[in-house]
Amino acid sequence: MPLPDAKIRATWPKAQVEQGLAKGMRLPLQDYMLGYADVVDVENARDLVKQECMRRLSFQFSPEPSGLHPGTAYDAMNMKRRYGITDRTEATMHGFAPAQAGADDDGTAAEDAELAREDGESSDLGWDKTMNDTCIPEANAKVGVLFETDLAGDLASQSYSATDKQAPVRNAVAAWSSCMAGHGHRVKTLDDAEGQFATPKLPALKPGKAEVSMATDDVDCKQTSNLVGTWYRAESAYQHKQIASHKKELEAEKARNRKLIVQTRAVLAARK
């Protein structure tokens, strides 16, 4: 099972938003979230343990490594897209689609091949029982379980919904909507804008002029209305209160994640 090399890892989403209206923004609950690289490493470490376990018991398990197809978000907060599209350069090039979507391929062929391989391997008599009863528990013990709890993610969803109803955010969204109307776009919410265009699934499908025009107007109007900055400040304040109210549970979750990463690195280091 070849693990992602440095060249592949360099294509993964970065911890900090590097350009656009959300540049440099980081919300408080992100301190309690697992980043993309850590999630990929955990998944691969678990698969390595399961692979060795199955081999030891005379079964084949040959999963495709995680991380070969770059994700579009660094963590569950998805800061770059939390308030919709925020990067005018990307809007000009890709419309509303994330920059990685369709950059090389959409991963469909690889996913189909992976499913076919899994079906072929699991058809062996006793494969499923061995995997479920022995090798998955072994991976749980040696590496750990991803998102055994996800309080940080749950609180982040709550903070988005709660601040969406706050007057400063509502006013900023209304100002954005008015600006968009001035460009000929009748939209009231961020979802109204992006929802009008399907994300391209193949590299050959480029966004049309209408999508590019609306996406760039979307970013421009967010800048004019200061929607991103307003919502970010509202969520930052709200999340600080959430953390204060759930400090003990969040710190416990952070400690579990820390242990998970230590065990993951031990498994991956033993492979080298």
C-alpha positions in Angstrom: 0.0 0.0 0.0 2.0 3.1 -1.2 1.4 6.1 1.0 1.0 9.6 -0.4 4.4 11.1 -1.1 5.6 14.7 -0.5 4.5 15.8 -4.0 0.9 14.6 -3.3 0.8 16.0 0.2 1.8 19.4 -1.2 -1.5 19.5 -3.1 -3.6 19.1 0.1 -5.6 22.0 1.5 -3.6 24.3 3.7 -4.3 25.0 7.4 -4.5 28.8 6.7 -6.6 30.4 4.0 -4.0 32.1 1.8 -6.0 34.4 -0.4 -9.4 36.0 -0.9 -11.8 37.6 1.6 -11.2 34.8 4.2 -7.4 35.2 4.1 -5.9 34.5 7.5 -9.2 33.8 9.2 -9.3 31.0 11.7 -12.2 30.4 14.1 -11.7 29.4 17.7 -13.1 25.9 17.5 -10.6 24.9 14.8 -8.1 24.5 17.7 -10.1 21.4 18.6 -10.5 19.9 15.1 -8.4 17.4 13.2 -6.8 18.7 10.1 -7.0 17.0 6.7 -3.4 15.6 6.8 -4.0 14.1 10.2 -7.3 12.5 9.1 -5.6 11.0 6.0 -2.7 9.7 8.1 -5.1 8.0 10.6 -7.1 6.4 7.8 -3.9 5.1 6.2 -2.5 3.8 9.5 -5.7 2.0 10.2 -5.6 0.4 6.7 -2.0 -0.7 7.2 -2.9 -2.4 10.4 -5.9 -4.1 8.8 -3.9 -5.1 5.8 -1.2 -6.8 7.9 -3.8 -8.4 10.1 -5.6 -9.9 7.1 -2.4 -11.1 5.5 -1.4 -12.8 8.7 -4.7 -14.6 8.6 -4.3 -15.6 4.9 -6.7 -13.0 3.4 -6.0 -10.2 0.9 -6.8 -6.6 1.7 -5.4 -4.0 -0.8 -7.1 -0.6 -0.2 -6.3 2.5 -2.2 -4.4 4.9 0.1 -6.4 7.9 1.4 -5.2 11.3 0.2 -4.5 10.5 -3.4 -7.3 12.8 -4.5 -6.9 16.1 -2.6 -9.8 17.3 -0.5 -11.3 20.7 -0.8 -11.2 21.7 2.9 -8.6 21.7 5.6 -11.0 20.7 8.3 -14.7 20.5 9.1 -14.9 24.3 9.5 -14.1 24.7 5.8 -13.0 28.3 6.5 -12.3 29.1 2.8 -15.9 28.4 1.9 -17.7 28.8 5.2 -19.4 31.9 3.9 -19.6 30.8 0.3 -17.1 31.6 -2.3 -14.6 34.2 -1.1 -11.7 34.1 -3.7 -12.2 36.2 -6.8 -9.4 34.6 -8.7 -11.0 31.1 -8.2 -14.4 32.5 -9.1 -12.9 33.8 -12.4 -11.3 30.4 -13.2 -13.8 27.9 -11.7 -17.1 29.7 -11.1 -18.6 28.4 -7.9 -16.7 25.1 -8.0 -13.8 24.5 -5.5 -10.5 24.9 -7.2 -9.6 21.2 -6.7 -12.8 19.9 -8.3 -12.0 18.5 -11.6 -8.4 19.7 -11.5 -7.0 16.3 -12.5 -9.9 13.9 -12.4 -13.0 13.5 -10.3 -11.9 10.2 -8.7 -14.8 8.3 -10.1 -12.8 5.7 -12.0 -10.5 5.1 -9.0 -13.6 4.7 -6.7 -15.1 2.2 -9.1 -11.9 0.2 -9.3 -11.7 0.3 -5.5 -15.2 -1.0 -5.1 -14.6 -3.7 -7.6 -11.4 -4.7 -5.8 -13.2 -4.7 -2.4 -16.0 -6.9 -3.8 -13.5 -9.4 -5.2 -11.5 -9.6 -2.0 -14.6 -9.8 0.3 -16.1 -12.6 -1.7 -13.6 -15.1 -0.1 -15.3 -17.2 2.5 -14.7 -15.9 6.0 -13.3 -12.5 4.8 -16.0 -10.3 6.2 -16.0 -12.1 9.6 -12.2 -11.9 9.9 -12.2 -8.2 9.0 -15.0 -7.3 11.3 -14.2 -9.5 14.3 -10.4 -9.4 14.3 -8.8 -6.8 12.0 -11.0 -3.8 12.6 -10.8 -4.2 16.4 -7.0 -4.5 16.0 -6.9 -1.3 14.0 -9.0 0.3 16.7 -6.6 -0.8 19.4 -3.3 0.1 17.7 -4.4 3.3 16.0 -7.8 4.5 17.4 -11.1 5.5 16.0 -11.6 8.7 13.9 -14.3 11.1 15.2 -15.2 8.8 18.1 -16.8 12.1 19.3 -17.1 15.3 17.3 -18.2 18.0 19.7 -16.1 20.6 18.0 -17.9 19.9 14.7 -21.3 19.9 16.3 -20.7 23.2 18.0 -19.3 24.7 14.8 -22.6 23.8 13.0 -24.5 25.4 15.9 -22.5 28.6 15.7 -23.1 29.0 12.0 -26.8 28.6 12.4 -27.1 30.8 15.5 -25.0 33.7 14.0 -27.0 33.5 10.8 -29.9 34.9 12.7 -28.0 37.8 14.4 -28.8 41.3 13.2 -25.3 42.3 12.0 -25.1 39.2 9.9 -28.6 39.6 8.6 -27.9 43.2 7.7 -24.7 42.2 5.9 -26.5 39.5 3.9 -29.2 42.0 3.0 -26.6 44.4 1.8 -24.9 41.6 -0.2 -28.3 40.6 -1.7 -29.0 44.3 -2.7 -25.6 44.5 -4.3 -26.2 41.3 -6.2 -29.6 42.7 -7.4 -27.7 45.7 -8.8 -25.8 43.2 -11.0 -29.0 41.5 -12.1 -28.9 38.5 -9.7 -32.1 38.0 -7.7 -30.8 36.1 -4.6 -31.5 36.4 -0.9 -29.2 33.8 0.6 -25.7 32.5 -0.2 -27.2 29.2 -1.1 -29.5 30.9 -3.6 -26.4 32.0 -5.5 -24.3 28.9 -5.6 -27.3 26.6 -5.9 -28.0 27.9 -9.4 -25.0 26.1 -10.8 -24.0 22.5 -10.6 -20.3 21.8 -9.7 -18.4 20.5 -12.7 -17.5 16.8 -12.3 -15.1 16.4 -15.1 -12.1 18.6 -16.0 -13.5 19.1 -19.5 -16.6 20.8 -18.1 -15.6 24.5 -17.6 -17.9 27.0 -16.0 -20.0 29.0 -18.4 -19.9 32.8 -18.7 -23.1 33.2 -16.6 -21.6 31.2 -13.7 -18.3 33.1 -13.8 -20.1 36.4 -13.9 -22.3 35.5 -11.0 -19.5 34.0 -9.0 -17.3 37.1 -9.4 -20.2 39.4 -8.6 -20.8 37.3 -5.5 -17.3 37.9 -4.2 -17.3 41.5 -5.1 -20.6 42.1 -3.3 -19.3 40.2 -0.2 -16.4 42.7 -0.2 -18.7 45.7 -0.6 -21.0 44.5 2.1 -18.2 43.2 4.4 -20.3 40.1 4.8 -17.4 37.7 5.4 -15.7 40.0 8.0 -19.0 40.6 9.8 -20.0 36.9 10.0 -16.5 35.9 11.0 -16.5 38.4 13.9 -20.0 37.2 15.0 -18.9 33.5 14.9 -15.6 34.2 16.7 -17.4 35.8 19.6 -20.1 33.0 19.7 -17.5 30.2 19.6 -15.5 31.7 22.4 -18.7 31.5 24.5 -19.2 27.9 23.3 -15.7 26.9 24.3 -16.1 28.5 27.7 -19.3 26.4 28.2 -17.9 23.1 27.0 -14.2 23.5 27.9 -13.9 20.2 29.8 -15.5 18.1 27.1 -13.5 19.9 24.3 -10.2 19.4 26.1 -11.0 15.7 26.6 -11.8 15.4 22.9 -8.5 17.2 22.0 -6.6 14.8 24.2 -8.2 11.8 22.5 -7.2 13.3 19.1 -3.7 13.9 20.3 -3.4 10.2 21.4 -4.8 9.1 18.1 -2.1 11.1 16.2 0.7 9.7 18.4 -0.5 6.1 17.7 -0.9 6.9 14.0 2.6 8.2 13.7 4.0 5.1 15.5 2.3 2.8 13.0 3.4 4.9 10.0 7.0 5.2 11.3 7.2 1.4 11.7 6.3 1.1 8.0 9.3 3.1 6.9 
